[in-house]
Amino acid sequence: MAKAPLTTAFANAILRSDPRRDTAAMDAARTALIDFLACTIAGAADRTTGVLANAVGASLPGDAILVGSDRKTDPLVAAIVNGYAGHVLDYDDVHASVRGHPTTVIIPALLSLSAQRRFSAEALIAAYVVGLEAMARLGLSLGSKHYENGFHATATLGPIGIAAAICHLTEASVEETAVALGIAATQSSGLRLQFGYDTKPYHAGMAARSGLLAARLAAAGFSGAPDFLDNSVGFYSAYAFGAERPELVTENWGSPWQIVTPGLTLKAYPCCTASHPVASLGIDLHKEGLGAERIESITFTYPPGADAALVVTKPTNGIEARFSPEYVFSAALIDGALRLDHFDDRPVEDRIMALASRASRRHDETAPRMSSDPATRFVVLDVTLEGGSAIRRRFDGLPGVTDPSEKFRDATAANPAFADIPDLVRSMRSEADLTRLLSLLNQNPV
């Protein structure tokens, strides 16, 4: 018997999945949803979220909610705005296999879909697990060159993950799913050169819209190539740069689920993930009483490729500073914590930049290139002090939080009406539960 085309095998894996049988996967998804909603409610109040909402037509009529607002709008518009709000603070989760942010693209699209069709909360959560699996499997199969050559995987893999989630949720046919995945893939775009600008979080919003639209078009009978993974001028040809391993897209699908192993990293700090190890090191040194005035120089040593996202060395404002390990370490060491106001759109403070200007980076070319394997991620910190003494520290892997409850409380402190959301997310199963969640989210944060 001839082997099925890879796109067909991918579609079959998506449709035949049943994460509801896996308690660990469903529990991890509920935790991720709480974390995402914390980021989105806080992000809804960001000035640039309002700018985007006005620009993309949030005044259009519709039944889809804008999270952290009492407004409703067209579902495609809501997907853009909610995706942006979830990512604008750079506080949302990341996944090593994706090398990007899956939840802030998948959940906004599913919330928009729920305004048009009725689903149970449990079915929506399961669809999210499947969508994340699809994104992660594609990320693994593409290899490292996709990201390193300039693509932002949140934006390029996001539409496909969403199409997978929606086709699973709506019980689409294999043929419809293959077309939806291809329509999503043809909308895959997003460049890392936008890191440090408002356009970076827009990648999440545009991915959410693209994936939702792809699934809509395929369901309506819109035609498209059914072989985006197999075609000689398909996804791998365009995006993998020869590093692809196509077999990884379906191999051991759901065994375990990617949301369980390697799992999501829920961010401890509101800045680029790659800067988090130096943030933790800075906070530790603050606790030990090291003062900035004693430091003559700072050197960060990364494995090759590990600081690819850290594109800023001399930020001028807090948004750019999210992508500067020099700033992140300095703020963490001086203040002993990293807050949202370290990374807003105001100019950076001279007291922080005075220390950041003494920092530099290097790469350990003898170390394995950073990949989706967490063992390849590390940073070595060398601090030279006045008088010639030195401090050396190393951080392996990524810091993170396992319980986003405190993060949620911080994000929603201005409105106690949001307080019931975490408990609801942890227990919700029915269509009525999902309707209640949407109602709780559809209110102003202040």
N, C-alpha and C positions, 0 to 999 in steps of 0.2 A: 504494500500500500504506500502510495506517495505521501511524503511528509507534508503536512499542512503549511501554507505560507505563514511566516512569522507574525504578520499583522493579524491573521485569523486566529492563531494560537494565543496572541495577546488579548484579543477580543474575547475569546472563550474563557480565558483565565479571569478576566474582569467580570463576566456575566455569571460564572459558576461559583464565584466566591461567596462565602457566608461567614463573615467575621463575627456574627452574633454568637457563634458556637465557642468563641475564644474570649473568655472573661478578661484575660490580661489585655487583649487588644482593645476591647470595648472600654475598659477602665482607663487605659492610657488615652483613648480618644476623648473621653469625658474630661479628663484633667487638661488635655490640650485645648479643649473648647473653652474652659474657664480661663486659661491663660490668654487665649486669643481675645476673648471678650473684654478682659481687663485692658489689653493693649488698644482695642478698638474704641472702647468707651472713652479712654483717655485721649486717644488720637482724634476722636470726633471733635474735640474742643480745640485742636490745633488750628492756628490761623490759616494755614495752607489748605487744610481740608475744606474750609469754607470757600476758599478761592476756587478749588477744583470743582466743588459741588455747583457753584454758580456757573462755571465755565462749561460744564458738561450737561447742564440742563436739569438740575435736581428739582426745578419747579414744574417739570412735566408731570401730568397726572399718572397715577398708578397705585398698586397695592403693596409694593415692596417697601419694607422699612429701611430707614436710615438709622443705623445703630447709634445710640446716644443722642437722638434727636426725636422730636415728636412728629417729624415729617415722613411722608410716604411719597414714592415716586415710581417711575418706570423701572422694571426689574433690571434691565441692562445698565441703566444709570446707577441704580442702587449697588450693583455689583462693583462698578468702578469706585464709587465713593467709599463703600465699606471695606473694599480691598485696600484702598489707599490709607484709610484711617487705621487699619490694623497694622500697617507697616511704617507709617510716617514717623513714629518715634524710634524705630529700629529696636524695638523691645520684644518683638514676637519671636516665636520658636524657629529653630533651624534643624535641618536633618542632614547628617553627614553624607548619605548616599545621594541626596538631591544636590547637595552643596548650595542650598538655598532655603527658602521659607515656604513650606507647603501649605500650612493652615490658613494663612492670610489670603491665599488665592482660592482654595477649595471651599471653605465655609461661606464666604460672601456669595458665591454662585449658588450654593445650595439654599441659603436663606432667601435669595431672590426667587429661586424655583418654587419655594414653599408658598410664595404669594400667588402662584398660578395653579399649583396642584397640591392636593392634600396628602401628606405622608405622616407616618408615625415618627416620633422623635428617635426611636431606636433604629428605624430604617435609615434615617438621615445620618445618624452616627456611623452606622455600618458602611454607608456609601462613602463617607469621608475616609474611613480606613482603607477602602478599596482605591479611592483616588490617590491617597498618599502612597499606597503600594505601587501604583502605576508610575507616579512621578519618581519614586525612589529607584524602581527597577530600570527605568529609562536612564536615570542619572548614572547608575552603575554601568549600564551597557554602553553609554557614550564614552566613558573614560575621562581623563583629566583635561585633555586639550580643549574641549568645548569651553570650559570656564576660563582656562588660562589664556586662550586666544581672544577673550574679550566678551563672551556672552554671559548674561546674567541668568542663571538657571531658573531662578524664581519665575522669570518672565517667559523663558523658552519652554520649560517643561510644564509650567502651570496650566496652560490651556488644555493640554493633553490629559493631565491628571483630573481636571474638572470634567472633561468629556467622559472620561472613564467613570467617575463618580456618578454622573447623571445617568449614563446609560445603564449602570448597575441599578440605580434607584428606580428607574422607569421600566426596567425589564425589557430593554430594547433587544432587537434581534442581533445576531452576530454580524449580519451584513450592514445593518444600520450603525452598529457600533464601530465597525471598521471605517465607514465613511466619516462618522463623527470625529474619530481620532485623526483622520487625515485632514479634515477641515480645521481642526484645532491646530494641527502641526503646521499648516500653511500660514497660520497667524502667529507662529512662534517668533518672538523678537524681543530684544532688550539687550542693551550694551552696558558693560560695567563702567564705561567712561562717564556714566551719569551718577556714579556714587558721589555723594556730597552735595547733590542738587535735589530740588523738589521732584525731579523726574524719576529718581530712583524708587521711591515708594509708589509713584504712578505705575511702575512696572507691575506691581501686584494688582492694582485696579484694572489695568488694561488686560492682564491675563485672565482675571475673573470674568470680565465681559466677554473676551474671546472664546473661552471655554463654554460659557453658557450659550453664546450665539451658535457655536459649532454644533452643540447637541440639539438646539432648536432647529437649525437648518436640516440636519440629517433626519430628524423626526418628521419634518415637513416634506420629505422626499427629494430634497436638494441633492444633486449628484456631486460626487467627488471621488478622487482616487481611493480605492479600497486597500492599497498596499504601501502605505507610507513608510513602513519599516523594510520592505522587500525591494522596492523599486531601485533601479540603478542610479536614479537621480533623486532618491528619497531622503529621509531624515538623516540617516547615517552619512550618506555621501555629502550632504550639505553642512552637517554640524559636528561630526566626530573627528575630522582631520586625521583619519587613519587609525585612531586609537580605540575604535569600537570593539565590543565583545557582545555581539547580538544575543548569544545564548543566555546571557544574564537577565534578559528582559522577562523571561518566564521560568527560569530554572528555580526550583524550590519555592514557587510562588506561595506566599502565605505560610511558609514553614521555616522559621516563624514569620509572623507579620513584621514588616519593616517598622511599624510604629512601636513594636516591642523590642526588637533587636535589629539594628543598633539603637533604635528609639530616638525620640526627639530630645533636643536640648532646649529646655525652657530657660530663657535668659535671666541672668542675675543682674545685668546692667543694661541701661538703655542706649547701647551703642553697638557698633559692628562686632559680631561674634569673634572675629579674629583678634580683636583687641582685649578680650576678656581675661586671658591669662595674665597679661601685664597689669590689668586692673586689680586682680586679686593680689598680685605681688606688691603692688603699691599700697593697697590697704593694709596688708600684713606689715610692711615696713613702717607705716604710720603708727600702727599699734605698738610697734617696738620702739617708737620715739625718735625715728630718724627725721631730722629737719632738712628741708630743702637747701638751707643756707650752707650745709656741710658738704653738699654734693658738687663735685667738679665735672664729672662726666657720667653718662649713662649709655650703655650699649645693649641692644636687644639682638640676640642671635636666633634666627629662625631656620628651619629646614627649607630647602628650595620650594618655592611656591606657597609657603604658609602665610605670607603677608600680601598675597596678590590683591586682596580686597582692601588693604590699608593704603589707599592711594593718596593720602594727604600727609605731608610732613609739617607744614606750617599753616594750620587752619586760620581763617580770619573770623569765623563765627562758629557757633556751637553745632550747626548742622554739618559743616565740613569736619568738625572735630570728632564726630562719631567714627571717622575713618582714619584717625591719627593715633597710633599707639603712643607717640611722644606726648601728646596732650592727655590721653586717657591715663597713662601712668602718672603723669605729673599732677593731674587733678586728684587722682585717688590717693597719692602720697600726701599731698598738702592738706586735703579736706577729710581724708579718712573714709570717704564714701563717694559714690557717683549717683547724682540725682538727675531728674529730668531737666532741671534748670542749668545743668552743665552743658546741655546739648540743644538749647533752643536757638532761635535765629539772631540773638544778640551777639555783638562782637566778643571774641574771647578776651579773658582778663589777662592783663600784663603779668600779674603775680604767677599765673600758671604757665604762661608762655616763656617767662624768664627761665624756668626750669626745663621746659620742653625743648628750648633751644640748645640745651646741653646734651640732648639725646641723639643717638644715631643707630643705624641698623646694619647688620651683616647677615650673611647666610653661611650655614655649615654645609659646604658642598659635598662633604663625605657622608652626610645623613641621607636616608631615603627621601625622595621627593614626597611632599605631603599629598595624601590621597584620601579616599573615603575611609581608610583604615585609621581608627583613632590613635593607634600606636605611632603613626607618623607625625602626629601634631605635638610640638613642644615649643617652648621658648626658654632661652637662657638669659638671665639678667645679670649684667656686670655693672656695678656702681663703684666709681673711684671717688674716694672722699678726700677732703683737705688733709694734707700731711702724707698722702700716698697710700693710706690703707684702703682696703677694697672689700666689697660684699659681692658674693655670687649666689644666685638663687636660680632654680629651675622649676618650671611648671609643665607638667605633661597633661595632655588632653584638654578638656574644656570645663570650666566651672559652670554650674547651673543650679536651678532650684527644682526640687521634686514636688513641692506643694505650692501652687500659685495663689493660695488663699490670701496671704498678706499682700501680695502684689495686687490682687483684685481689690482688697480693702483700700489700699492707697489710691488706686485709680478712680474709685467711686466714692471717696469719702465725702464729696460735696453733696451727694444725693443718697440718703439712706434707702430710697425706694429700690435701688439696685441690689440691696443686701441679700435678697432671697435667691438671686440667680445661681450662685454656686451650688446650693443645696438642691435646687431644681435640676440643674444639669447633671448632677451625680445620680439622680433617681429617675429622670424622665424617660418614659417609654412610649406613651400613647400619642395620638394626634392632638388630643386636648392639651397634653403637656407641652408640645411644641408650640401650639397656639398661645399658651400662657407665656412661654419664653419670649416669643416675638413681641407680645404686648409689653412685657417688662423692659425689653431692650428699646422699645420705641418711645422713649421719653428723654427729655433734656437732662444733661448731667449736672446742671446747676439750677 
